[in-house]
Amino acid sequence: MTISPDNDNTEDAMVFIIIGKAYERDGDEEGIDIHVMLRAPDDDSAVREALNALAEEGFLEADLDQIGTLSGAPEDEPHASAYQGALEGEVAIIRFA
């Protein structure tokens, strides 16, 4: 028998993609283009988890421009691997340098 907590929303969680720029240094004007992929129950939770993950990776600031959900797995890398990681509970940060 499996018992799950009442507030367990993993079955309702969606895979989000968040697009923006992240900054590693104060005064960094250009920043790094990023895509963040993760699983979350709603967009507020997705944004909060994305910002926490970016902070853990050493980013000081982020401008998140777009958020959306993915209805299926992307075919091209690195998004395909990031999507799989998101399904497994990871927060995937794709950097475009």
N, C-alpha and C positions, 0 to 999 in steps of 0.2 A: 504494500500500500504506500502511495506517495502522498505526503501532506505538504501543501504549499501555503504560504502566508496569504491572508486576505488581500494584502496590498501588492501582491506579485503581478505586475503588469507585463511580464515578458511575452505572453502570448499575444498581447495587443500591440506590442512594440513594432515600430516601423523602422526601416533603414532610411536615415536622413543623409543628405549631402549638403554641406555648408560650404559656400564659396566666399573667399575673401583674401585679405592680405594680413600677414603677421610681421611683427617687428621684433628683432632680437636686441637692438641697442636703442638707447635714448637718442632722439634726434635723427634716427634712420628714416629718411624721407621716402625711399623707394619701397622698402619692405619686400617680402617674399610672397608671391602668389601661392595660395594654398587651397586645397579641397580637403574637407574633413568628412569622413564617413563613419557613422555610428548608428547603433540601434537604440531607440528611446521611445517612450510612450507618447510623447508630444513634443512640439517644437520648442517650448520653453526649457524642457529637460535636455533636449538635444543641444541647445545653445549653451546652457550651463555646463554640460559635460564636455563640450568642445573647448570652451574657454579654459576649463580645468586642465584638460589634456595639453593644450597649447602652453599653459603656464608650466606644467611639469616638464615640457620639452625645452624650456628656457626662453620662451617668447615673453616679452614684457607687455606687449599690447597687440590687439588684433582689431581689424575692421571687417566685420562679417557682412557681406553685401547681399547674398542670396541664400535661401534655405528651401529645400524641397525634399520630397520623398521619392524613392526609387521603387518602381513597380516590378522590376526584375533585375537579374544580374547583368552587369555590363560585360561586353565581350572583350574589350581591349584592356591591356595592362597600362598603368598600374591599378586602374579602377576595379578590375575583376578580382584581384587579390584583396584589395581593400574592402570590397563588398563582402567577400567570404569572411574576412576578419571581423567585420561588423556583425555578421550573423552569429559569430562565435563570442560576441560580447566585447570585442576590442574597439578602441577608438583609433581609426586609421587616419594619419595625417600625410597627405601627399603634398610634397613641395615642388614647385616649379622654379628652377633657378635660371 
